[in-house]
Structure formats: C-alpha cells, structure tokens
Amino acid sequence: MTDYINLQSRCQRGESTLAGANNLLAECHAALGKLLAEVESLRKECSRLAADNQALLENPEDAL
C-alpha cells in the first residue's frame, strides 16, 4: 500500500520534464490496472463466500 501512497505523492508533486511526466503517467496507469484487477478478484471472492454462506444457511449439516 505504501507504494500507492508514494505514487500518489509523486503525482501531486508532478515532474519537471516531459519524459518524467510520461514515465509517471505510465506508472499511474500500471498501478490503476493492478488495483482494478485486485478489486475484481475481491469481488469474485466475495461472491463465492456469499454463495458458500447461503449454502450453509440452507444446509447447516454440510458445515461439518
């Protein structure tokens, strides 16, 4: 998480050169891609856990 906080700070400060700004933008896009993938993974896991929970509520004897 610290990497994202550091990246956010760098984005807020900006870069003094066009090349530096382009590199920073590329890092931001990569970080966003990783975060979106993580969100999607967590949504799938949440959905799976909700389905498991529902199945256990309907058939508590399956818990053991």
Helices and strands as residue ranges (DSSP letters): H 2-13, H 18-58, G 60-63
